[in-house]
Amino acid sequence: MSDQAPPSPEFLQCPSGRRIAYHQTPGAAPGLVFLGGFKSDMEGTKALYLEAAAREAGRAFLRFDYSGHGRSSGGFADGCIGDWAEDAQQAVSLLTEGPQVLIGSSMGGWISLILSQRIAPRIAGLVTIAAAPDFTEDGMWAGFSPEQHARMEQDGQVALPSDYGEPYIITRRLIEDGRQHLVLRQPLPLPFPVRFLQGTADTDVDQSVALRLLDHASGPDMRLTLVKDADHRFSAPAQLALIGAAVQEVLAALD
């Protein structure tokens, strides 16, 4: 095992004032952009697996941290879906050229769907892993107990336990802003190759969300793969291989 430290990220100064950390690999078009999950960062297993595969194939690849995540500026509890979607849009618009295939994990799946509508000409294809569209409304707000609703009203935030470390601080701004970016309440055209991946043992995003997304979205080439006993991390070697295969399917369809 190498003791060499990982390379330092580069930084994008956005018009918003936020400073976004990223790693970029040059290569062939269409490029690949990985969008991570809620309170995750660009150093996760899936991002690094996809980067290595892209480098081996000579494919352009971008991974980045939303503001308040990883090495980017800002505090996590200060952010919201609108901020993170804007960060993603700036990363794609300012750091890449030509059409891109978005690979969105969990919250990144929701943000990739937002971008598919917002900068449609730049999106060539889509792969999502345990996509969590509208989770602030349908998962968090709808799942709050009366006590949590009261605490949100009184304190402007609640703390939710996490399987991944310290509790999540969920703010009123996160919930209210999320309502401005819902994608399952209006038409969702995806006019390019799309592959949705979802584990049946995912306790963070139920497989019913993937089925709802498949039913709701419209497009000429859309498939959902349910993986028996896969959890929300979707990072076991066989599951990583499925992600890689889904990306290759999208690229092959584009060719």
N, C-alpha and C positions, 0 to 999 in steps of 0.2 A: 504493500500500500504506500502511495506517495505521501510525503509530509508537506508537499508544496501547497501553499495557501491558495484558495480559489482566487481567480482574478477579480480585481475591484470593478464595480459597475461603472458605467458612464451615467451621466445625468442629463436629463432634458428639462430646461427651464420653460415651463408652460406659460401661455398668456395669462392664465389664472393666478400666477405667482407661485404655484406649487412646483416642487422640484422632484422629478420622477426618475428613479433609478432603473437602469435597464442593462441588459446584455443583448448584443446583436451579432448574428452570424451571417456574413454575406453568402450569396448563392443564387441559384436559379429561381425564376418566377414560375408560378405564383408563390409568394412567400407564405410562411406559416407564422401565426401570432398566437402565443399562449396567454390566456386570461385566467388568472388564478381565482381562488375562492375567498370567502369571507374570513378576514383576519389571517389569511395564509400569505406566503411570499413566493418569490420566483425561484427559490432554492429548493422547492419540493421535488419529490421523486418523479412525478409526471413531467414537470417542466424540464428537468435535467435529462430524462430519458428521451424526450422528444427532441431536445437540442442535439444530443449525441447522434440520434438517428438522422436528423436533418443535415448535420455536418458530414456524416458519412455519405449521404446521398447527394451532397453538393447543393442543398436546398436552403434558401434564405430563411432565417428564423429569428424571431424577436420574443423575448420574455421581459417582463417589467413588474415593478411593484406599484400598486395604486398608492396615492397619498395616504399617510397613516398606516401603511403596511411596509414591512421589511425595511429597506434602506431609504425609502422616499421620505420627503418632508411631511410634517404634520402629525397630529395625534389621531389615533384610530377613532376614539369616541367623538371627535369633531367632524368626522366624515359622514357621507351618505351615498346612496346609490347614484344620484345625479352627479356628485363630485367624481365618483370612481368611473362612471361612464364617460364623463368628460376627459378624465385622465387617459382612458383607453382610446378615445377618439383622437386625442392629441398625439398619443404614441403612434397610432396607425397613420395618421395624416402627416406627421412631421418626420417620422423615422423610416417609413417604408415607401416604396414606389410601386405603382401598378396594383393589380388585384391581389388580394390576400385571402388565405383560408384561415378562419378563426377557429381556435380550439379552446372552448370554454369549460372550465371545471366549476361545478356548483354555482356560486354567485356569478362566476365568470361566464357560465352558460346564459344567465339572464342578461348580463351586460353585452354578450355577443349578439343576442337577439335584438337588443336596443340598437346596437351599431348596425345591424343588418337592415334596419329601417332608416337610420339617420344618415349613413354614408353608403347607401346601397350600391352605387357604382364601383366602390372599392372592394366589395365582398364577393369573392368567387366561390366560396363554399364554407361549410360549417360542420364542425364536430363538437358535440357536447358530451360531457361526462357528469352524470348525476346533476343535470341542469336544475337550477332552483329558481325559475321565473316567479316573480311576484311573492317571494318568500316573506318579505317584511309584513305583507298584508295577510296572506293565506296561511303562513306558518306561525309567525310571531304574534301579530295582533289578534288573529282569530284564536290562537291557542293560549292566550293569557288568561289567568284566573281572575276572578273579580278583584282579588287583592292586588294583583299585578297591574290591572287597569287603574285601580285607585292610586297605586304608588306612582305610576306614570303621570297621572293627572296632578299629583301633589309634588313630586320631585323632578319630573321631567325625564326620568330614566329608571330602568330596572336592570338588575344583574341576572343573567341567565347562566346556569352551570354549563360547562363545556367539557367534552371528552378530550380536548386537545390542550388543556392548560387552565390558566386563570379564567374566571367567568367573563362572559361577554357583557359589556355595558351597552344596553339598547336604549337609545335616546328618542325623545319625542321627534326630534328633527329627522332621524333615520326613518321612522314610521311615516311621518307626514310627507317627506320627500319621496319615499317609495311609492306613494299613491300617484305621484305625477309621472311615473315611469312603468306602470303596469303594462304587460304585453299580452295577457290572456283575456282582456276585456274588449279587444278591438281586432280587426283583421290583421293577420300576421303572415304576409306573403314571403316565402323563402324560395326565390326562383333560381335555385342553384342546387348542386348536390349537398344533401344534409344527412348526417349520421348521428343519431342519439344513442348513447350508451347508458345503461342504468342497472344497478345491482338490486337483486330482490331482497337482500339483507341490509339494505341501507336504512338506518334508523333516523337519519337527518332529513332525507328527501325520500318520501314514499314513492313506490313505483307508480302509484296513481297519478302523480304529477307528470311523469314521463308520458303516460297514456293520454292525459289531458292535453299535453303539449302536442303530441302527434296528431290528435284529433282536431285540435284548434288550428294549427298552422296549415298553410296551403303551399304546395310546391310540386314540381314534376318528378323529383327524385329524392324521396324522403324515407328513411328506414329507422326503426327502433330495434335495438338489440337488448334484451333482458338477460342478465347474467346471473344464474342461480348462485345464491349464497355470497355474492360479492357485496362488500360494505361500501360506505361512503368514500373511503379513501381510494378505492379502485386502483391500488398500487401494487398488488401482487404481480409477479412476473408474467403470468398468463394474461392478467388484465391489462398490463402495460402493452403486451403484444397485441391485444384487441384494439387498443387505442391506436397503435401504430398502423394496424391493418385498416382501420376506419379512415385514417388520414390518407393512406395509399389508395383506398377505394375512391375517395373524393378527387384526389389528383388524377387518377386514371379516368374518371368520368369527365374531367375537364379536358384531358388530352383527346 
